[in-house]
């Protein structure tokens, strides 16, 4: 025990857990291919106990390793019960989503800013207190994680806090984009600030060029990669901070929020294609994918929904089909792709209505959301140019004078 520092002991735990997870996953995959005896958590936990007697696994905590098997078992249960939402469990790799759970939690406070959590076979580990101490000491378990930039975190399990709010009677529609992060139906623009300063952007590009020239796996390569990861961590932290503040304000101010049901995974698929059928405009599509992911649409919708559900006075979230919302006139209802003069300007060819394109889309989104709420109608905009779903029977509606 004395030969290890606390940080080295935690690195050992991550290495052991990664090994236990991957071996257990390989067992289950082999059983699936060979149709052999069923493997459960109990059978694998018994084999782990036997393996610990005569191997280096005994250096790690038995409770932490058994929790890794529980996590794997739960991952398979999630995949079997909801394959549309959860994917098949995959291999764990060094430096990616690494962490371990601590059960039978024991914490103590040192002073106003610092506390300690007891990690088995590691002892009391110091952490910075960033939440109410009453929430920490009543937690049932914790999870210790290591991110790619080398920062250690401890997260305590507790119920999500409720957001204090009063009913306002206001409703709003929001349109998420790239040029403007969030446009609202009342004409507001909620723009995410620059996540990195000009100097940080330049340093990141310089480090990326240096990384491309270095020998993969060398010490200098690892040091450069860590420096890039630290800049990326700043970017992620600032994005999350903006999303937390913005979603909290929306939930406090509005009783109903209507947004687009965006299929972000489909929108950000690669256009590379295959060897036989290569894709087109691959670089442009890669840049678009990168811009979409930088905006954090998925996290924004998730946090907005979580906070709306946990508010003292619940907020209704309605997700509508985004089809035609950017081409549909919010004044007269005419839909035509030529209504969109440019990325920023919407001009209706029928009634002459002009507005910012994203604000017009947000107005269509809240209108569709109110229809869904009040009358149980369609959650999408219907094109005025197509009267039939069969392409052979489609007719074009003449434009109004």
C-alpha positions in Angstrom: 0.0 0.0 0.0 2.8 2.4 0.9 4.4 1.9 -2.5 1.4 3.7 -4.2 0.4 7.3 -4.0 -3.3 8.0 -4.0 -3.3 9.1 -7.7 -1.3 6.0 -8.7 -3.7 3.8 -6.8 -6.6 5.4 -8.6 -4.9 4.8 -12.0 -4.5 1.2 -10.9 -8.2 1.0 -10.2 -9.0 2.3 -13.7 -6.7 -0.2 -15.3 -8.1 -3.1 -13.3 -11.7 -2.1 -14.0 -11.0 -1.7 -17.7 -9.5 -5.2 -17.7 -12.5 -6.7 -15.7 -15.0 -5.1 -18.0 -13.4 -6.2 -21.2 -12.8 -9.8 -20.1 -16.5 -10.0 -18.9 -17.7 -8.5 -22.2 -15.5 -11.0 -24.2 -17.1 -13.9 -22.2 -20.6 -12.7 -23.0 -19.7 -12.2 -26.7 -18.3 -15.8 -26.9 -21.3 -17.2 -25.2 -23.5 -15.5 -27.7 -21.6 -16.8 -30.7 -21.3 -20.4 -29.4 -24.8 -20.5 -27.7 -23.2 -22.0 -24.6 -24.3 -21.8 -21.0 -26.0 -18.6 -20.0 -23.7 -16.0 -18.3 -25.1 -13.7 -15.6 -23.7 -11.3 -13.1 -23.7 -14.0 -10.4 -21.6 -16.4 -12.5 -19.1 -13.7 -13.4 -18.9 -12.4 -9.9 -18.0 -15.9 -8.6 -15.3 -16.2 -11.3 -13.9 -12.8 -10.3 -13.6 -13.9 -6.7 -11.7 -17.0 -7.7 -9.4 -15.0 -10.0 -8.6 -12.5 -7.3 -7.0 -15.2 -5.1 -4.1 -16.0 -7.5 -3.7 -12.9 -9.7 -2.7 -9.2 -9.7 -6.5 -8.3 -9.5 -6.2 -8.5 -5.7 -4.3 -5.3 -5.7 -7.6 -3.5 -6.5 -10.8 -3.2 -4.5 -13.2 -6.1 -4.8 -16.2 -3.8 -4.3 -15.1 -1.6 -7.2 -14.4 -4.6 -9.5 -17.8 -6.1 -8.7 -19.5 -2.8 -9.5 -17.9 -2.9 -12.9 -19.6 -6.3 -13.5 -22.9 -4.7 -12.3 -22.5 -1.9 -14.7 -21.8 -4.3 -17.6 -24.9 -6.3 -16.7 -27.0 -3.2 -16.5 -25.6 -2.1 -19.9 -26.8 -5.4 -21.5 -30.2 -5.1 -19.8 -30.6 -1.5 -21.2 -29.6 -2.7 -24.7 -32.1 -5.7 -24.6 -35.0 -3.7 -23.2 -34.5 -0.5 -25.3 -32.4 -1.2 -28.4 -33.8 2.0 -30.0 -32.2 4.1 -27.3 -29.2 2.1 -26.0 -26.4 0.6 -28.0 -24.6 -2.7 -27.6 -21.9 -2.6 -24.8 -18.5 -1.9 -26.3 -14.9 -2.3 -25.2 -13.4 0.2 -22.7 -10.3 2.0 -23.9 -7.7 3.9 -21.9 -8.4 7.6 -21.6 -12.0 7.4 -22.7 -14.9 7.7 -20.2 -12.8 6.1 -17.4 -14.1 5.9 -13.8 -15.2 3.6 -11.0 -18.1 3.6 -8.5 -17.8 3.8 -4.7 -20.5 2.2 -2.7 -21.0 2.3 1.1 -20.1 5.9 0.9 -18.3 7.7 3.7 -17.5 11.4 3.6 -16.2 14.0 6.0 -15.7 17.7 5.9 -12.3 19.4 6.4 -13.3 23.1 6.1 -15.7 25.3 4.1 -14.0 24.5 0.7 -12.6 21.0 1.1 -13.9 17.6 2.0 -12.8 13.9 1.9 -14.3 10.8 0.5 -13.2 7.3 1.5 -12.1 5.1 -1.5 -11.5 1.4 -0.7 -7.8 0.5 -0.6 -6.9 4.1 -1.3 -8.0 5.8 1.9 -9.4 9.3 2.4 -9.2 11.3 -0.8 -9.5 15.1 -0.7 -12.0 16.9 -3.0 -13.2 20.5 -3.5 -16.7 21.1 -2.2 -18.8 22.7 -5.0 -22.3 21.7 -3.8 -24.3 22.0 -0.5 -22.7 19.7 2.1 -26.1 18.4 3.1 -26.5 17.0 -0.4 -23.1 15.4 -0.4 -23.4 13.7 3.0 -26.8 12.3 2.2 -25.7 10.7 -1.1 -25.9 7.0 -1.4 -22.9 6.4 -3.7 -20.3 8.2 -5.7 -18.4 7.9 -8.9 -14.7 8.8 -9.4 -13.9 9.8 -13.0 -10.8 10.9 -15.0 -11.3 13.0 -18.1 -9.0 13.3 -21.1 -7.3 16.4 -19.8 -6.1 14.5 -16.7 -8.6 16.0 -14.2 -10.1 13.8 -11.5 -13.8 14.3 -10.4 -16.0 12.8 -7.8 -19.8 12.8 -8.5 -22.3 12.1 -5.7 -25.6 10.3 -6.4 -28.6 12.3 -5.4 -32.0 13.4 -6.7 -31.9 16.2 -9.2 -32.7 19.6 -7.4 -36.0 21.2 -8.2 -36.0 24.6 -9.9 -37.9 27.3 -8.0 -40.4 29.0 -10.3 -43.9 30.3 -10.5 -46.4 29.9 -13.4 -46.1 32.8 -15.8 -48.6 31.8 -18.5 -46.1 32.6 -21.2 -45.2 30.3 -24.1 -42.2 30.3 -26.5 -40.9 28.5 -29.5 -37.2 28.1 -30.1 -35.2 27.4 -33.3 -31.7 26.1 -33.0 -29.1 26.9 -35.6 -25.5 27.4 -36.3 -25.2 31.1 -37.2 -27.6 31.9 -34.3 -27.5 29.3 -31.5 -31.1 29.8 -30.4 -33.7 32.1 -31.9 -37.0 32.6 -30.0 -40.5 33.3 -31.3 -40.5 36.7 -29.5 -37.5 37.8 -31.5 -34.7 37.2 -29.1 -31.3 35.8 -30.1 -29.5 33.6 -27.5 -26.0 33.3 -28.9 -23.4 31.1 -27.4 -20.2 33.1 -26.8 -16.9 32.2 -28.3 -15.7 29.1 -26.4 -12.0 29.8 -26.9 -10.2 33.1 -27.1 -8.3 34.1 -30.2 -5.0 33.1 -28.6 -6.4 29.8 -27.4 -7.7 29.0 -31.0 -4.2 29.8 -32.4 -2.5 27.6 -29.8 -4.9 24.7 -30.4 -4.2 24.9 -34.2 -0.4 25.1 -33.5 -0.6 22.1 -31.2 -2.6 20.1 -33.7 0.0 20.7 -36.4 2.7 19.7 -34.0 0.9 16.5 -33.1 0.6 15.5 -36.8 4.4 15.6 -37.1 5.2 13.7 -34.0 5.8 9.9 -33.6 2.6 8.3 -32.4 2.9 6.9 -29.0 6.1 8.8 -28.1 6.3 10.9 -24.9 6.2 14.1 -26.8 3.1 12.9 -28.7 1.4 12.2 -25.4 2.4 15.6 -23.9 1.0 17.4 -27.0 -2.1 15.4 -26.9 -2.7 16.3 -23.2 -2.2 20.0 -24.0 -4.9 19.8 -26.7 -7.2 17.9 -24.3 -6.8 20.7 -21.7 -7.9 23.3 -24.3 -10.8 21.0 -25.3 -11.8 20.7 -21.7 -12.0 24.5 -21.4 -14.2 24.5 -24.5 -16.6 21.8 -23.1 -16.8 23.5 -19.7 -17.7 26.9 -21.2 -20.3 25.3 -23.5 -21.9 23.4 -20.6 -21.9 26.6 -18.4 -23.8 28.6 -21.1 -26.3 25.8 -21.7 -27.0 25.5 -17.9 -27.6 29.2 -17.5 -29.7 29.5 -20.7 -32.0 26.5 -20.0 -32.6 27.5 -16.4 -33.7 31.0 -17.6 -36.1 29.5 -20.2 -37.6 27.1 -17.7 -38.2 29.8 -15.1 -39.8 32.3 -17.6 -42.1 30.0 -19.7 -44.9 27.5 -19.0 -44.7 25.9 -22.4 -41.6 25.5 -24.6 -41.9 24.2 -28.2 -38.8 23.0 -30.0 -37.8 20.9 -33.0 -37.4 17.2 -32.7 -34.0 17.1 -34.4 -32.4 13.8 -35.4 -28.8 15.0 -34.6 -27.2 11.6 -35.2 -28.7 11.4 -38.7 -27.8 15.1 -39.4 -24.1 14.6 -38.6 -23.5 11.3 -40.5 -20.4 11.3 -42.6 -20.8 12.0 -46.4 -17.6 10.0 -47.2 -19.6 7.1 -48.7 -17.9 3.8 -49.8 -15.1 2.9 -52.2 -17.6 1.9 -54.9 -19.9 4.9 -54.2 -17.8 7.8 -52.9 -19.6 10.7 -51.3 -19.8 14.3 -52.6 -18.8 17.5 -50.9 -17.2 15.5 -48.1 -15.1 18.4 -46.7 -18.1 20.8 -46.7 -20.2 18.2 -44.9 -17.5 17.5 -42.4 -17.3 21.2 -41.6 -21.1 21.3 -41.2 -21.1 18.3 -38.9 -18.4 19.9 -36.8 -20.4 23.2 -36.5 -23.6 21.3 -35.5 -21.8 19.3 -32.8 -20.0 22.5 -31.5 -23.4 24.1 -30.7 -24.4 21.3 -28.3 -28.0 20.9 -29.5 -28.4 17.5 -27.9 -27.2 18.6 -24.5 -29.3 21.8 -24.7 -32.5 19.8 -25.4 -31.7 17.2 -22.7 -31.0 19.7 -20.0 -34.0 21.8 -20.9 -36.2 18.7 -20.6 -34.6 17.6 -17.3 -35.2 21.0 -15.7 -38.7 21.3 -17.0 -39.6 18.0 -15.5 -38.0 18.7 -12.2 -39.4 22.3 -11.8 -41.6 23.0 -8.8 -44.3 24.1 -11.3 -43.8 21.7 -14.2 -43.1 23.2 -17.7 -44.5 21.5 -20.8 -42.0 20.6 -23.5 -43.3 19.9 -26.9 -41.0 18.5 -29.7 -42.4 19.0 -33.2 -41.3 17.7 -36.6 -38.9 20.3 -38.1 -40.1 19.8 -41.7 -40.9 23.0 -43.5 -40.5 25.2 -40.4 -37.9 27.4 -42.1 -39.9 27.6 -45.4 -43.4 28.2 -44.0 -44.7 31.7 -43.6 -45.8 32.4 -40.1 -48.2 35.1 -41.3 -50.2 33.5 -44.2 -49.1 29.9 -44.1 -47.6 29.8 -47.6 -44.7 27.3 -48.0 -42.1 27.5 -50.7 -38.3 27.0 -50.6 -37.9 30.3 -52.5 -39.3 32.1 -49.4 -35.9 31.8 -47.9 -33.9 34.5 -49.6 -30.7 33.8 -47.7 -29.5 32.1 -44.5 -30.7 35.1 -42.4 -33.7 36.6 -44.4 -37.2 35.2 -44.9 -39.4 36.9 -47.5 -42.8 35.4 -48.3 -43.6 35.3 -52.0 -47.3 35.2 -51.3 -48.0 38.0 -48.7 -44.7 39.8 -48.7 -44.0 39.2 -45.0 -40.3 39.7 -44.1 -38.5 38.6 -41.0 -35.4 37.0 -39.7 -35.5 33.4 -41.0 -34.8 31.8 -37.6 -37.4 34.0 -35.8 -40.0 33.0 -38.5 -39.1 29.4 -37.9 -39.5 29.8 -34.2 -42.9 31.3 -34.7 -43.9 28.3 -36.8 -42.6 26.0 -34.0 -44.6 27.6 -31.3 -47.7 27.6 -33.5 -47.3 23.9 -34.1 -46.7 23.2 -30.5 -49.9 25.0 -29.4 -51.8 22.9 -31.9 -50.4 19.8 -30.4 -51.2 21.0 -26.9 -54.7 22.3 -27.5 -56.3 20.1 -30.1 -54.0 17.1 -30.4 -53.3 18.0 -34.0 -50.3 17.3 -36.2 -46.9 18.1 -34.8 -45.5 19.2 -38.2 -46.0 21.9 -40.8 -47.8 20.7 -43.9 -46.5 21.9 -47.2 -49.0 24.0 -49.2 -47.4 22.8 -52.5 -48.0 19.1 -52.2 -51.4 17.6 -51.9 -50.6 13.9 -52.1 -47.9 11.7 -50.6 -47.6 9.7 -53.8 -45.0 11.5 -56.0 -46.9 10.5 -59.1 -50.0 12.3 -57.9 -48.4 15.5 -56.5 -49.7 18.7 -57.9 -48.3 22.2 -57.5 -50.5 24.9 -55.9 -50.4 28.1 -58.0 -48.8 31.0 -56.2 -51.1 33.8 -55.0 -50.9 37.0 -56.8 
